[in-house]
Amino acid sequence: MRIAVIGAGAMGRWAVKELAISPEVDDIVVGDYHEEQARAVAVAQGGGKAKAVFVDARDAESVKKAIAGCDAMVNAVQHFWNINVMHAAAAAKVHYTDMGGLFHVTKQQVELAGEFEKAGVTAVIAMGGAPGVTNILAKYGAERLDTVEEAHALCGNVDDTDWSGYDGWVVPYSLETLCDEFSVTAPEFIDGHWNMDITGGEGQEDLDFGEPAGILEAHYTIHSEPFTFWHTWKHQGLRSATFKLSLPAEFTGQMRFLNTIGLTRTDEVEVKGGHVRPRDVLLKVVSEIPKPTDVVLDDVDYLLGVVRGLKDGRRVEWRVRATVPAHKDLGAGGGDVGVAFFSDPDSAEAFRNRIGPLNLRILSIITGARGLGRED
């Protein structure tokens, strides 16, 4: 097979890595606006299968040219270019997946179903770790219910990495996305209505992520799961669909501080006669911080789907969790492993051979008011 990865950033490079170790994949196209970066990823992660090309995700024709002749593609660019890239995939008749649309873009993406049906190819959207794995976990529980009244996604990260020898700053995934997650409205479907009065970072509460993570503080943030849950189960009695995030406390505090002083803002401010966006300044400065070279990542992502409803007239809650550890040998963090693994189903078997199976557990099945069942 010939697979394209459009976007050679933090997540795209790991998608390339897993494609490279997949025996079913013969050729990989790595596309990015910064062709030098695409070339570096192709060389470092492509296993001799990859070639780099220039792609401008703002231009559907540019994407179409890059993916022509491919069997499938992984869209790893920032979510706000998803629609352009999807149009290109349908026009080129190439199967498509991405890592999420941060709610508003996801809403637009589902409207393109007819375009892909007409082209005779499949688009599977929002298939990273969260969203993606979280949707699969929630679906596992929902399929075992007669009615789905609530569906909640939780993403927690516990980081035991030794950062003592590094003086820089590392973000777990796209800083652009993180800025949104801590600053913009976080739509949540609560008690049968869309609540548009919640801002990312609000709604803090202590939640049980299961052992060994235990109790972690989590908060609301903008994400695709509330919409995709609602879109899937709105006719099955759904009353609430939410997403909450728990990142390490120190990093969460740092993001809150950046938001408080205005560096996540996207409006322009005047500085010495010129106009700049504070967020652009933040992204540029952080991009120039030297990356760690001798740090061994040791973190774990805990992804949960919590679904409540009725089964045979009894109220039931399913809590299903995937535990995603860092891959120390490859230098991939827990979030990298979860996102790239599920964005590239063709490499699943080969990747399992490298890291072992994901730790998937049914944390609990609660029936009635008191009953508790547990499976491992």
C-alpha positions as CSV (number, residue, x, y, z in Angstrom):
1,M,0.0,0.0,0.0
2,R,0.9,3.6,-0.5
3,I,-0.1,5.9,2.3
4,A,0.2,9.7,2.7
5,V,0.7,11.6,5.9
6,I,0.0,15.3,5.5
7,G,1.5,17.3,8.3
8,A,5.0,16.4,9.6
9,G,4.6,17.9,13.1
10,A,4.4,16.3,16.6
11,M,1.7,13.8,15.7
12,G,2.4,13.3,12.0
13,R,5.9,12.0,12.6
14,W,4.6,9.2,14.8
15,A,2.1,8.2,12.2
16,V,5.0,8.0,9.7
17,K,6.9,5.8,12.2
18,E,4.1,3.3,12.6
19,L,3.5,3.2,8.8
20,A,7.2,2.5,8.4
21,I,7.0,-0.6,10.7
22,S,3.8,-1.9,9.0
23,P,4.6,-4.7,6.6
24,E,1.5,-3.9,4.5
25,V,2.8,-0.5,3.7
26,D,5.2,-0.2,0.8
27,D,5.5,3.6,0.3
28,I,4.9,6.6,2.5
29,V,4.4,10.2,1.2
30,V,5.2,12.8,3.9
31,G,3.8,16.2,3.1
32,D,4.3,19.5,4.8
33,Y,4.4,23.3,4.1
34,H,7.9,23.2,5.4
35,E,9.5,20.7,3.0
36,E,12.7,20.5,5.0
37,Q,10.7,19.3,8.0
38,A,8.9,16.8,5.9
39,R,12.2,15.5,4.6
40,A,13.7,15.2,8.1
41,V,10.7,13.2,9.3
42,A,10.8,11.0,6.2
43,V,14.5,10.2,6.8
44,A,14.3,9.8,10.6
45,Q,11.0,7.9,10.8
46,G,10.2,6.5,7.4
47,G,12.3,3.4,7.5
48,G,13.5,3.8,3.9
49,K,9.9,3.8,2.7
50,A,9.2,7.5,2.8
51,K,9.6,10.5,0.5
52,A,8.9,14.1,1.3
53,V,6.8,16.6,-0.7
54,F,5.7,20.1,-0.4
55,V,2.0,20.5,0.6
56,D,0.0,23.7,1.3
57,A,-3.0,22.4,3.3
58,R,-4.8,25.7,2.6
59,D,-4.9,24.7,-1.0
60,A,-7.0,21.6,-1.8
61,E,-5.3,21.2,-5.2
62,S,-1.9,21.1,-3.5
63,V,-3.1,18.3,-1.2
64,K,-4.7,16.5,-4.1
65,K,-1.5,16.5,-6.1
66,A,0.5,15.2,-3.1
67,I,-1.9,12.3,-2.3
68,A,-2.6,11.2,-5.9
69,G,-2.2,7.5,-6.3
70,C,-2.2,6.8,-2.6
71,D,-4.5,4.1,-1.1
72,A,-5.2,6.2,2.1
73,M,-4.1,9.2,3.9
74,V,-3.6,10.5,7.5
75,N,-4.4,14.2,8.0
76,A,-2.1,15.4,10.7
77,V,-2.3,19.2,10.1
78,Q,-4.0,21.7,12.4
79,H,-7.7,21.0,12.6
80,F,-8.7,24.3,10.9
81,W,-7.5,22.9,7.6
82,N,-9.5,19.6,7.8
83,I,-12.2,20.7,5.4
84,N,-9.7,21.6,2.7
85,V,-7.9,18.3,3.1
86,M,-11.1,16.3,3.1
87,H,-12.2,17.9,-0.2
88,A,-8.8,16.9,-1.7
89,A,-9.1,13.3,-0.4
90,A,-12.6,12.9,-1.9
91,A,-11.5,14.4,-5.2
92,A,-8.5,12.1,-5.4
93,K,-10.5,9.1,-4.3
94,V,-8.3,8.4,-1.3
95,H,-9.5,7.0,2.0
96,Y,-9.1,9.5,4.8
97,T,-8.6,9.8,8.5
98,D,-7.6,12.6,10.9
99,M,-7.0,13.3,14.6
100,G,-9.9,15.5,15.4
101,G,-11.7,18.7,14.5
102,L,-12.0,20.4,18.0
103,F,-15.8,20.4,17.9
104,H,-16.7,23.1,15.4
105,V,-14.7,21.7,12.5
106,T,-16.0,18.2,13.3
107,K,-19.6,19.5,12.9
108,Q,-18.7,20.6,9.4
109,Q,-16.9,17.4,8.6
110,V,-19.9,15.1,9.1
111,E,-21.7,17.1,6.4
112,L,-19.2,15.8,3.8
113,A,-20.4,12.2,4.1
114,G,-22.2,12.5,0.7
115,E,-19.1,13.7,-1.0
116,F,-17.1,10.7,0.1
117,E,-20.0,8.3,-0.7
118,K,-20.1,9.7,-4.2
119,A,-16.3,9.3,-4.5
120,G,-16.5,5.7,-3.3
121,V,-14.0,6.2,-0.4
122,T,-14.3,6.2,3.3
123,A,-13.6,9.1,5.8
124,V,-13.1,8.1,9.4
125,I,-12.8,11.4,11.3
126,A,-11.5,12.2,14.8
127,M,-9.4,9.1,15.2
128,G,-6.5,10.0,17.5
129,G,-6.3,9.1,21.2
130,A,-8.9,11.6,22.4
131,P,-11.0,11.9,20.3
132,G,-10.7,8.4,18.8
133,V,-9.8,5.8,21.4
134,T,-12.3,7.6,23.8
135,N,-15.1,7.1,21.1
136,I,-14.3,3.4,20.8
137,L,-14.4,2.9,24.6
138,A,-17.7,4.7,24.9
139,K,-19.1,2.7,22.0
140,Y,-18.2,-0.5,23.8
141,G,-20.4,0.4,26.6
142,A,-23.2,1.9,24.5
143,E,-23.6,-1.3,22.5
144,R,-24.5,-3.1,25.7
145,L,-27.3,-0.7,26.6
146,D,-30.9,-0.4,25.4
147,T,-30.9,3.4,25.9
148,V,-27.8,5.7,26.1
149,E,-28.6,8.6,28.5
150,E,-25.1,9.9,29.2
151,A,-21.8,9.5,27.4
152,H,-18.6,11.1,28.8
153,A,-15.0,11.0,27.7
154,L,-12.1,11.5,30.0
155,C,-8.4,12.0,29.2
156,G,-5.8,12.0,31.9
157,N,-2.0,12.0,31.8
158,V,0.4,11.1,34.6
159,D,4.0,12.1,33.9
160,D,6.8,10.5,35.9
161,T,9.5,11.7,33.4
162,D,12.7,13.0,35.0
163,W,12.9,16.5,33.7
164,S,15.6,17.6,36.2
165,G,18.4,17.8,33.5
166,Y,16.3,19.9,31.1
167,D,15.8,23.6,31.4
168,G,13.4,24.1,28.5
169,W,9.6,23.7,28.2
170,V,7.9,20.7,26.4
171,V,4.2,20.6,25.5
172,P,2.5,17.2,25.2
173,Y,0.8,18.1,21.8
174,S,0.0,21.0,19.6
175,L,0.4,24.3,21.5
176,E,-2.1,25.9,19.2
177,T,-4.7,23.3,20.3
178,L,-3.7,23.7,23.9
179,C,-4.2,27.4,23.7
180,D,-7.8,26.9,22.5
181,E,-8.4,24.2,25.1
182,F,-7.6,26.7,27.9
183,S,-9.2,29.8,26.5
184,V,-12.3,29.3,24.2
185,T,-15.8,28.2,24.8
186,A,-16.1,24.5,25.5
187,P,-19.5,23.3,24.2
188,E,-21.0,20.5,26.4
189,F,-24.3,18.8,26.1
190,I,-25.8,18.8,29.5
191,D,-29.4,17.9,30.6
192,G,-30.7,17.8,27.0
193,H,-29.2,21.2,26.0
194,W,-26.0,22.6,24.6
195,N,-24.3,24.7,27.2
196,M,-22.2,27.4,25.5
197,D,-21.3,29.3,28.7
198,I,-18.4,27.1,29.7
199,T,-14.8,28.2,29.0
200,G,-12.0,25.7,28.7
201,G,-10.4,25.1,32.1
202,E,-13.6,25.5,34.1
203,G,-15.6,22.9,35.9
204,Q,-12.7,21.4,37.9
205,E,-13.5,18.3,39.8
206,D,-11.7,15.3,41.2
207,L,-12.4,12.2,39.1
208,D,-11.4,8.6,39.5
209,F,-9.3,7.4,36.6
210,G,-8.8,4.0,38.1
211,E,-5.6,2.5,39.5
212,P,-2.7,3.3,39.4
213,A,-3.7,6.8,38.3
214,G,-6.3,7.2,41.1
215,I,-8.0,10.5,41.6
216,L,-7.0,13.3,39.2
217,E,-8.4,16.9,38.9
218,A,-10.0,17.3,35.5
219,H,-11.8,20.2,33.8
220,Y,-14.0,20.9,30.8
221,T,-12.3,21.9,27.5
222,I,-13.4,22.1,23.9
223,H,-13.3,18.7,22.2
224,S,-15.0,16.7,19.5
225,E,-16.5,13.9,21.7
226,P,-19.5,15.9,23.0
227,F,-20.6,16.4,19.4
228,T,-19.8,13.0,18.0
229,F,-21.5,11.3,21.0
230,W,-24.5,13.5,20.5
231,H,-24.5,12.9,16.7
232,T,-24.4,9.1,17.3
233,W,-26.8,8.6,20.2
234,K,-29.2,11.6,20.0
235,H,-32.1,9.3,19.1
236,Q,-31.3,6.8,21.8
237,G,-32.3,9.0,24.8
238,L,-29.0,10.9,25.2
239,R,-29.3,13.7,27.8
240,S,-25.6,14.5,28.4
241,A,-22.3,14.3,26.5
242,T,-19.2,15.9,27.9
243,F,-15.4,15.8,27.8
244,K,-12.9,16.5,30.6
245,L,-9.1,16.7,30.5
246,S,-6.5,16.2,33.2
247,L,-2.9,17.1,32.4
248,P,-0.1,17.2,35.0
249,A,-0.8,19.9,37.6
250,E,2.4,21.9,36.9
251,F,1.7,22.1,33.2
252,T,-2.0,22.9,33.7
253,G,-0.9,25.8,36.0
254,Q,1.5,27.0,33.3
255,M,-1.2,27.0,30.6
256,R,-3.6,28.8,33.0
257,F,-0.9,31.5,33.6
258,L,-0.3,32.0,29.8
259,N,-4.1,32.4,29.3
260,T,-4.4,34.8,32.3
261,I,-1.7,37.2,30.9
262,G,-3.3,37.1,27.4
263,L,-0.7,35.0,25.4
264,T,-3.4,32.6,24.1
265,R,-5.3,35.5,22.5
266,T,-5.8,35.6,18.7
267,D,-6.7,39.2,18.3
268,E,-4.1,41.7,17.2
269,V,-2.4,44.1,19.7
270,E,-0.2,47.1,18.8
271,V,3.4,46.9,19.7
272,K,5.8,49.8,18.8
273,G,3.7,50.7,15.8
274,G,3.2,47.2,14.6
275,H,0.4,44.7,15.0
276,V,0.9,41.1,16.3
277,R,-1.2,38.3,17.7
278,P,-0.1,37.4,21.2
279,R,-0.6,33.7,20.4
280,D,1.7,33.9,17.3
281,V,4.4,35.4,19.5
282,L,4.0,32.5,22.0
283,L,4.1,29.9,19.3
284,K,7.2,31.4,17.7
285,V,9.1,31.7,21.0
286,V,8.3,28.2,22.2
287,S,9.2,26.7,18.8
288,E,12.7,28.1,19.3
289,I,13.3,26.4,22.7
290,P,15.8,23.6,22.2
291,K,14.2,20.2,22.4
292,P,15.5,17.7,25.0
293,T,18.0,15.2,23.7
294,D,18.6,12.9,26.7
295,V,15.3,12.8,28.4
296,V,13.5,9.4,28.6
297,L,9.8,10.0,28.5
298,D,7.9,8.1,31.2
299,D,4.3,9.1,31.1
300,V,0.9,7.3,30.7
301,D,-2.3,8.4,29.1
302,Y,-5.5,7.2,30.7
303,L,-8.4,7.3,28.3
304,L,-12.0,6.6,29.6
305,G,-15.4,6.2,28.1
306,V,-18.2,6.4,30.7
307,V,-21.6,5.6,29.5
308,R,-24.9,5.4,31.4
309,G,-28.3,4.2,30.4
310,L,-30.9,1.4,30.7
311,K,-30.5,-2.3,30.0
312,D,-33.5,-4.6,30.5
313,G,-35.2,-1.9,32.6
314,R,-32.2,-1.5,35.0
315,R,-29.9,1.5,35.2
316,V,-26.4,0.6,34.2
317,E,-23.0,2.5,34.0
318,W,-20.1,1.2,31.9
319,R,-16.6,2.6,32.6
320,V,-14.1,1.4,30.0
321,R,-10.5,2.5,30.0
322,A,-7.4,2.3,27.8
323,T,-4.0,2.7,29.4
324,V,-1.4,4.0,26.9
325,P,2.2,4.1,28.2
326,A,5.1,5.9,26.6
327,H,7.4,4.0,24.3
328,K,10.7,4.7,25.9
329,D,12.8,3.1,23.2
330,L,11.3,5.2,20.4
331,G,11.0,8.3,22.6
332,A,7.2,8.5,22.1
333,G,5.1,9.8,24.9
334,G,1.8,8.3,25.9
335,G,-0.2,10.8,23.9
336,D,2.0,10.2,20.9
337,V,1.5,6.4,21.1
338,G,-2.3,6.7,21.5
339,V,-2.8,9.2,18.7
340,A,-0.5,7.7,16.1
341,F,-1.5,4.1,16.8
342,F,-5.2,4.7,16.2
343,S,-4.7,7.0,13.3
344,D,-3.0,4.2,11.4
345,P,-5.0,0.9,11.8
346,D,-3.0,-0.8,9.1
347,S,0.1,-0.8,11.3
348,A,-1.7,-2.0,14.4
349,E,-0.4,-5.6,14.5
350,A,3.2,-4.5,13.8
351,F,3.0,-1.8,16.5
352,R,1.6,-4.2,19.1
353,N,4.6,-6.3,18.5
354,R,6.8,-3.3,19.4
355,I,4.9,-2.1,22.5
356,G,2.6,-4.9,23.6
357,P,-1.2,-4.6,23.7
358,L,-2.8,-1.5,25.1
359,N,-4.0,-2.1,28.6
360,L,-7.8,-2.2,28.0
361,R,-9.9,-2.7,31.1
362,I,-13.6,-2.6,32.0
363,L,-13.1,-0.7,35.2
364,S,-16.6,-1.2,36.4
365,I,-20.2,-2.1,35.4
366,I,-22.6,-0.6,37.9
367,T,-26.2,-1.9,37.8
368,G,-29.1,-0.6,39.9
369,A,-28.3,1.6,42.9
370,R,-25.6,-0.6,44.5
371,G,-24.4,-3.5,42.4
372,L,-20.8,-3.5,41.2
373,G,-19.2,-5.9,38.8
374,R,-15.6,-5.9,37.6
375,E,-13.7,-7.5,34.8
376,D,-10.0,-7.3,33.8
